[in-house]
Amino acid sequence: MTDLTRLSLAAARDGLRAKKFTAVELTRAHLAAMEKARALNAYLVETPDLALAAAASSDARLAKGEGGPLEGLPLGIKDLYCTKGVATTAASRILENFVPHYESTVSSQLWRDGAVMLGKLNLDEFAMGSSNETSAYGPVVSPWRRNGSDAKIVPGGSSGGSAAAVAAHLCLGATATDTGGSIRQPAAFTGTVGIKPTYGRCSRWGIVAFASSLDQAGPIARDVRDAAIMLRSMAGYDAKDSTSVDLPTPDYETAVGASIKGKRIGIPKEYRLDGMSAEIDALWMRGVAWLKDAGAEIVEISLPHTRHALPAYYIVAPAEASSNLARYDGVRYGLRKPGRDIQDMYEQTRAAGFGPEVRRRIMIGAYVLSAGYYDAYYVRAQKIRTLIKRDFETTFNAGVDAILTPATPSPAFAIGEKGAADPVEMYLNDVFTVTVNMAGLPGIVVPGGLSAEGLPLGLQLIGRPFEEETLFSLAAALEQAAPRMEPPQAWWA
């Protein structure tokens, strides 16, 4: 029998329905792969007993000709999603031993459709990071390596555990979240597909908040079709989330393979940055050629406020984070450190519970929201955000269907290689992705090939609000044209 962990999610779905193997066999294969891959540190919590029980239930439903769209398919869940009865830490000491009594809306919809949870995936602490090095439980190691080197490579962040697990075949797909690129950048670094849907397309209820006006749930999968299958189950209106949009959820899978002839693709001149590597620029131009060959029309566009996006994002996101994280005080749940009085207990708990990057962002956020600086920083950043959104609206109103850009300014780097002396060096990894969150738009990243060092490179497509179907059709065209990438060798097994 073919190694079951090498199947795509779609192929595994079809194999289960054809009774070529059982959900229990499929789940056992992934649990065995996880056990051999603990050196990657992708999973924070493994749930084999729950997984096998869910798989057995799926087999019973499939035997009766029943079952949902994801019946029996083993998935990993980013440890930012609350899971009933299973520890949810957000990769932070301040939430150690926190076991929710409720299930996030998105994960509950996956279980409703028959998916099997293999465990909870590692991430940057509270989703704050671009390399998965800020986790309180250690960094995730990418399954990829540079040619001729055994240096440990980052999988990207914050959804590094999700991306690494999918790339290393430790699950068929994974949930992730994206606040400034945390689905798309890890997908680019690991040769996987990640889509950040339109803000409001997926419920945020039961997902630990980072920056509430920017956060959005989405999937990371091994190909475009698998991402489309997962998003259909994850998306949908939720009355418990006031930012959830009440729109029908399309069958995204039907868009995969659809013709893109006549689609107008914008190429923003502002994304050609000074100092951008020739390798990334060449990849971008290949992407342009692939879409043109598939029948799309290429037009140059201008998004003039792009250069302000990164600094504005790093005001808005920390401001919202400082507000959201104020609730972690050691009183109601999570870590508590004793103090002389309640004020000292707050201080001791937060100092011990939050890592350096989270503390940094809380302090930045508190500063920009403080009296005397609110107008100078936060209000101005929100005005810039409005202008960024207007740039996209102008472009789309002019008849552009989607925008093609690089996903990252470089391939993945080694653990410890960036950001230690200057945090801004790490923040620059988000330069191509933050505009999408600031404007609330959908964005998808697909693999485009390998760097000279043998590491994956990704291309990003940005779409109109709630037109994820267009992105899936365009992404499938890129996927079809791009050179086939062999999965990384299992050096960790």
GUFI-828449 format. One record per residue (C-alpha): residue number from 1; x, y, z. Coordinates in steps of 0.02 Angstrom, whole numbers, plus 50000, padded with zeros to 5 digits. Each point is the difference from the previous one (the first is absolute). Layout:
N
REC   num      xx      yy      zz
REC   NUM       X       Y       Z
...
END
This chain:
493
REC   num      xx      yy      zz
REC     1   50000   50000   50000
REC     2   50058   50179   49963
REC     3   50066   50091   50153
REC     4   49838   50073   50062
REC     5   50084   50158   50066
REC     6   50056   50041   49821
REC     7   49822   50017   49938
REC     8   49923   50170   49970
REC     9   49846   50040   50103
REC    10   49892   49979   49843
REC    11   50079   49832   49958
REC    12   49978   49939   50179
REC    13   49818   50056   49997
REC    14   49970   49904   49838
REC    15   50095   49847   50065
REC    16   49893   49993   50157
REC    17   49840   50011   49900
REC    18   50063   49862   49884
REC    19   50043   49894   50154
REC    20   50182   49980   49946
REC    21   50049   50026   50183
REC    22   49916   50049   50161
REC    23   50002   50162   50099
REC    24   50083   49907   50143
REC    25   50140   49940   49884
REC    26   50020   50177   49932
REC    27   50006   50072   50175
REC    28   50123   49869   50065
REC    29   50117   50039   49855
REC    30   50002   50185   50046
REC    31   50021   49964   50186
REC    32   50151   49891   49959
REC    33   50074   50139   49892
REC    34   49974   50126   50140
REC    35   50090   49887   50123
REC    36   50152   49991   49886
REC    37   50001   50187   49968
REC    38   50004   50071   50176
REC    39   50168   50079   49960
REC    40   49903   50126   49895
REC    41   49901   50056   50155
REC    42   49848   50031   49890
REC    43   49872   49931   50125
REC    44   49981   50069   50175
REC    45   49866   49873   50047
REC    46   49969   49832   49916
REC    47   49826   49925   50020
REC    48   50015   49819   49938
REC    49   49857   49930   50105
REC    50   49878   50135   49943
REC    51   50059   49980   49821
REC    52   49976   49812   49995
REC    53   49828   50012   50082
REC    54   49946   50131   49873
REC    55   50071   49896   49857
REC    56   49904   49845   50059
REC    57   49840   50104   50003
REC    58   50039   50060   49824
REC    59   50023   49821   49940
REC    60   49830   49955   50072
REC    61   49918   50144   49906
REC    62   50093   49963   49839
REC    63   49948   49816   50010
REC    64   49819   50057   49999
REC    65   50030   50112   49849
REC    66   49992   50154   50108
REC    67   50129   50127   50052
REC    68   50042   50183   49976
REC    69   50115   50087   49876
REC    70   50153   49971   50110
REC    71   49949   49831   50070
REC    72   50148   49906   50074
REC    73   50133   50125   49944
REC    74   50137   50034   50130
REC    75   50039   50184   50028
REC    76   50113   50102   50114
REC    77   49930   50149   50097
REC    78   50102   50155   50037
REC    79   50010   50022   50188
REC    80   49912   50167   49988
REC    81   49832   49913   49972
REC    82   49909   49953   50160
REC    83   49964   49814   50003
REC    84   49880   49931   50129
REC    85   50089   49890   50126
REC    86   50171   50021   49915
REC    87   50133   50121   50062
REC    88   50008   50165   49906
REC    89   50154   50104   50040
REC    90   50028   50121   49855
REC    91   50182   49942   50025
REC    92   50010   50109   50156
REC    93   50045   49959   50181
REC    94   49860   50113   50058
REC    95   49872   49875   49931
REC    96   50088   49841   50055
REC    97   49876   49870   50062
REC    98   49852   50098   49928
REC    99   49870   49874   49940
REC   100   49848   50082   49918
REC   101   49823   49943   50037
REC   102   49946   50051   49827
REC   103   50049   49975   49817
REC   104   50044   50138   49877
REC   105   49872   50022   49862
REC   106   50121   49956   49860
REC   107   50064   49840   50081
REC   108   49822   49949   50046
REC   109   49954   50015   49816
REC   110   50144   49887   49953
REC   111   49940   49868   50125
REC   112   49822   50024   49936
REC   113   50063   49953   49827
REC   114   50089   49845   50065
REC   115   50182   50054   50018
REC   116   50116   49916   50124
REC   117   50112   50103   50117
REC   118   50178   49934   50015
REC   119   50057   50133   50123
REC   120   50040   50183   50032
REC   121   50135   50085   49897
REC   122   50141   50114   50058
REC   123   50004   50186   49956
REC   124   50083   50163   50046
REC   125   49939   50054   50172
REC   126   49827   50078   49981
REC   127   50034   49996   49812
REC   128   50131   50138   50018
REC   129   50146   49957   49889
REC   130   50058   49959   49824
REC   131   50108   49847   50032
REC   132   49920   49895   50138
REC   133   50147   50040   50113
REC   134   49898   50093   50133
REC   135   49904   49846   50060
REC   136   50020   49969   50186
REC   137   50019   49815   49956
REC   138   50145   50018   49879
REC   139   50012   50038   49814
REC   140   49927   49894   49864
REC   141   50129   49930   49879
REC   142   49957   49999   49816
REC   143   50010   49832   49911
REC   144   50097   50091   49863
REC   145   50189   50022   49999
REC   146   50120   50102   49895
REC   147   50099   49903   49873
REC   148   50152   49922   50082
REC   149   49959   50068   50173
REC   150   49924   49929   50158
REC   151   49959   50172   50074
REC   152   49827   50004   50076
REC   153   49884   50109   49895
REC   154   49849   50098   50063
REC   155   49829   49952   49930
REC   156   49936   50179   50009
REC   157   49875   50069   50122
REC   158   49891   50013   50088
REC   159   49921   49841   49930
REC   160   50167   49910   49990
REC   161   49938   49840   50081
REC   162   49856   49990   49876
REC   163   50112   50028   49849
REC   164   50137   49881   50059
REC   165   49874   49862   50041
REC   166   49919   50011   49829
REC   167   50168   50007   49909
REC   168   50067   49852   50100
REC   169   49842   49896   49971
REC   170   49951   49998   50184
REC   171   49820   50045   49957
REC   172   49897   50018   49841
REC   173   49968   50184   50034
REC   174   50003   50122   50145
REC   175   49908   50150   50067
REC   176   50097   50161   50014
REC   177   49970   50185   50031
REC   178   50062   50155   49910
REC   179   50018   50172   50081
REC   180   50137   50073   49889
REC   181   50054   49851   49894
REC   182   50000   49856   50124
REC   183   49920   49877   49878
REC   184   50079   50060   49839
REC   185   50181   50025   50055
REC   186   50017   49826   50079
REC   187   49918   49925   49845
REC   188   50131   50086   49891
REC   189   50142   49940   50111
REC   190   49944   49818   50000
REC   191   49936   49971   49823
REC   192   49819   49986   50055
REC   193   49840   50092   49953
REC   194   49922   50123   50123
REC   195   49850   50112   49980
REC   196   49953   50147   50110
REC   197   49814   50025   49963
REC   198   49909   50167   49998
REC   199   49980   50074   50174
REC   200   49833   49935   50063
REC   201   49995   49844   49891
REC   202   50050   49885   50145
REC   203   49942   50021   50179
REC   204   50128   50059   50127
REC   205   49897   49936   50147
REC   206   50103   49886   50112
REC   207   50165   50050   49919
REC   208   50121   50086   50121
REC   209   50006   50181   49943
REC   210   50157   50092   49945
REC   211   49934   50153   49904
REC   212   49812   49986   49980
REC   213   49981   50110   49846
REC   214   50136   49905   49907
REC   215   49989   49816   50056
REC   216   49923   49875   49881
REC   217   49994   49810   49999
REC   218   50049   49897   49849
REC   219   50077   49835   49944
REC   220   50174   49942   49952
REC   221   50000   49850   49884
REC   222   50113   49912   49876
REC   223   49913   50061   49843
REC   224   49868   50123   49941
REC   225   49859   49873   49991
REC   226   50030   49943   50179
REC   227   49998   50181   50061
REC   228   49834   50027   49909
REC   229   49924   49844   50080
REC   230   50053   50055   50174
REC   231   49943   50179   49981
REC   232   49824   49946   49954
REC   233   49983   49916   50170
REC   234   50088   50138   50096
REC   235   49902   50147   49926
REC   236   49825   50055   50042
REC   237   49897   50124   50099
REC   238   50005   49993   50189
REC   239   49881   50103   50105
REC   240   50123   49989   50146
REC   241   50127   50105   49902
REC   242   49944   50179   49966
REC   243   50127   50015   49859
REC   244   49937   49843   49911
REC   245   49918   50038   49832
REC   246   49833   49918   49958
REC   247   50035   49938   49824
REC   248   49979   49827   49921
REC   249   50157   49892   50000
REC   250   50043   49948   49822
REC   251   50062   49828   49951
REC   252   50178   50060   49974
REC   253   50059   49836   49927
REC   254   49899   50031   49842
REC   255   50108   50153   49964
REC   256   50160   49896   49994
REC   257   50043   49973   49817
REC   258   49877   50131   49935
REC   259   50059   50103   49852
REC   260   50087   50164   50039
REC   261   49992   50064   49822
REC   262   49967   50186   49998
REC   263   50035   50027   50185
REC   264   50093   50164   50029
REC   265   50148   49981   50116
REC   266   50080   50154   50077
REC   267   50188   50013   50029
REC   268   50031   50137   50130
REC   269   50157   50101   49964
REC   270   50019   50042   50186
REC   271   50036   49817   50042
REC   272   50163   50007   49903
REC   273   50100   50053   50151
REC   274   50176   50068   50007
REC   275   50118   49859   50043
REC   276   49876   49862   49955
REC   277   50097   49845   49951
REC   278   50016   49960   49816
REC   279   49936   49826   50040
REC   280   49834   50065   50068
REC   281   49981   50122   49855
REC   282   50032   49860   49874
REC   283   49870   49890   50086
REC   284   49874   50142   49990
REC   285   50030   50021   49813
REC   286   49981   49813   49973
REC   287   49832   50010   50089
REC   288   49948   50141   49884
REC   289   50048   49893   49849
REC   290   49906   49848   50066
REC   291   49839   50098   50024
REC   292   50020   50082   49830
REC   293   50025   49831   49917
REC   294   49840   49939   50085
REC   295   49902   50142   49919
REC   296   50004   50138   50129
REC   297   50030   50182   49956
REC   298   50143   50084   50094
REC   299   49989   50184   50047
REC   300   50116   50111   50102
REC   301   49915   50082   50148
REC   302   50046   50121   50138
REC   303   49966   49978   50186
REC   304   50082   50162   50057
REC   305   49977   49981   50188
REC   306   50084   49828   50006
REC   307   50160   50075   50072
REC   308   49906   50056   50155
REC   309   49917   49832   50032
REC   310   50133   49915   50106
REC   311   50025   50143   50125
REC   312   49812   50028   50011
REC   313   49972   49814   50030
REC   314   50128   49998   50140
REC   315   49902   50136   50087
REC   316   49824   49930   49976
REC   317   50042   49818   50040
REC   318   50095   50032   50164
REC   319   49867   50125   50055
REC   320   49864   49868   49981
REC   321   50112   49867   50076
REC   322   50032   50104   50157
REC   323   49813   50017   50022
REC   324   49961   49817   49966
REC   325   50138   49934   50112
REC   326   49949   50108   50148
REC   327   49882   49858   50052
REC   328   50148   49885   50042
REC   329   50027   50053   50179
REC   330   50014   49838   50100
REC   331   49829   50022   50079
REC   332   49878   49896   49899
REC   333   50102   49868   49908
REC   334   50175   49955   49945
REC   335   50162   50037   50089
REC   336   50000   50090   50169
REC   337   50156   50058   50091
REC   338   49983   50054   50183
REC   339   50030   50182   50046
REC   340   49997   50116   50149
REC   341   49831   50067   49945
REC   342   49887   49986   49849
REC   343   50098   50130   49900
REC   344   50162   49907   50033
REC   345   49915   49836   49956
REC   346   49947   50073   49831
REC   347   50177   50060   49966
REC   348   50084   49838   50053
REC   349   49878   49894   49900
REC   350   50014   50100   49839
REC   351   50189   50014   50013
REC   352   50017   49812   50021
REC   353   49861   49951   49880
REC   354   50039   50106   49847
REC   355   50155   49977   49894
REC   356   50112   50143   49940
REC   357   49913   50029   49832
REC   358   49826   50004   50078
REC   359   50060   50119   50137
REC   360   50078   50111   49867
REC   361   49839   50011   49901
REC   362   49894   50031   50155
REC   363   50114   50145   50047
REC   364   49997   50072   49824
REC   365   49811   49985   49997
REC   366   49978   50081   50170
REC   367   50115   50141   49946
REC   368   49909   50042   49838
REC   369   49831   49997   50090
REC   370   50058   50109   50146
REC   371   49946   50179   50028
REC   372   50099   50119   49893
REC   373   50050   49867   49872
REC   374   49832   49928   49947
REC   375   49970   50132   49866
REC   376   50182   50005   49946
REC   377   50014   49813   49972
REC   378   49842   49895   50008
REC   379   49881   50122   49916
REC   380   50125   50036   49861
REC   381   50029   49814   49973
REC   382   49813   49973   49981
REC   383   49992   50141   49872
REC   384   50140   49917   49902
REC   385   49904   49837   50011
REC   386   49851   50086   49919
REC   387   50111   50063   49859
REC   388   50074   49826   49972
REC   389   49824   49928   49988
REC   390   49953   50139   49877
REC   391   50150   49958   49890
REC   392   49936   49822   49980
REC   393   49821   50057   49971
REC   394   50057   50118   49862
REC   395   50097   49859   49917
REC   396   49858   49876   50009
REC   397   49872   50129   49942
REC   398   50110   50027   49847
REC   399   49966   49820   49948
REC   400   50147   49906   50077
REC   401   49946   49827   50059
REC   402   50152   49958   50108
REC   403   50176   50058   50039
REC   404   50159   49896   49987
REC   405   50147   50035   50116
REC   406   50143   49907   50082
REC   407   49954   49919   50166
REC   408   50162   50034   50095
REC   409   50156   50105   49970
REC   410   50113   49847   50018
REC   411   49999   49811   50023
REC   412   49992   49930   50176
REC   413   50148   50034   50113
REC   414   50085   49902   50137
REC   415   49942   49999   50181
REC   416   50087   50141   50092
REC   417   50056   50084   49840
REC   418   49885   50152   50005
REC   419   49924   50121   50124
REC   420   50106   49966   50154
REC   421   50085   50170   49999
REC   422   49867   50096   49905
REC   423   49816   49946   50007
REC   424   49961   50109   49848
REC   425   50104   49880   49895
REC   426   49872   49865   50040
REC   427   49851   50116   49973
REC   428   50060   50034   49822
REC   429   49952   49821   49954
REC   430   49819   50061   49998
REC   431   50029   50138   49872
REC   432   49898   49915   49861
REC   433   49861   49931   50109
REC   434   49941   50131   50126
REC   435   49906   50107   49873
REC   436   49877   49857   49973
REC   437   49953   49998   50185
REC   438   49994   50190   50012
REC   439   49873   50001   49858
REC   440   49905   49842   50054
REC   441   50029   49914   49834
REC   442   50027   49816   49955
REC   443   50174   49941   49953
REC   444   50070   49832   49950
REC   445   50179   49937   49985
REC   446   50054   49858   49887
REC   447   50173   49923   49974
REC   448   50093   50070   49851
REC   449   50162   49901   50004
REC   450   50161   49982   50097
REC   451   50135   50125   50041
REC   452   50182   49974   49951
REC   453   50022   49925   50174
REC   454   49860   49875   49971
REC   455   49870   50086   50110
REC   456   49819   50035   49947
REC   457   49944   50168   49930
REC   458   49819   50057   49991
REC   459   49890   50114   49895
REC   460   49855   50098   50073
REC   461   49833   50042   49920
REC   462   49891   50136   50078
REC   463   49815   50002   49958
REC   464   49842   50103   50012
REC   465   49901   49984   50162
REC   466   49907   49833   50012
REC   467   50063   49943   49830
REC   468   50106   49855   50062
REC   469   49936   49895   49854
REC   470   50095   50112   49878
REC   471   50157   49977   50104
REC   472   49981   49811   49999
REC   473   49983   49996   49810
REC   474   50152   50113   49976
REC   475   50102   49906   50132
REC   476   49961   49835   49914
REC   477   50066   50073   49836
REC   478   50163   50050   50086
REC   479   50011   49830   50084
REC   480   49977   49914   49833
REC   481   50136   50103   49916
REC   482   50129   50000   50140
REC   483   50134   49865   50004
REC   484   49955   49849   50105
REC   485   50083   50004   50170
REC   486   50053   49837   50080
REC   487   49958   49997   50186
REC   488   50145   50021   50121
REC   489   50100   49845   50045
REC   490   49949   49931   50171
REC   491   50168   50033   50085
REC   492   49910   50005   50170
REC   493   49930   49823   49992
END
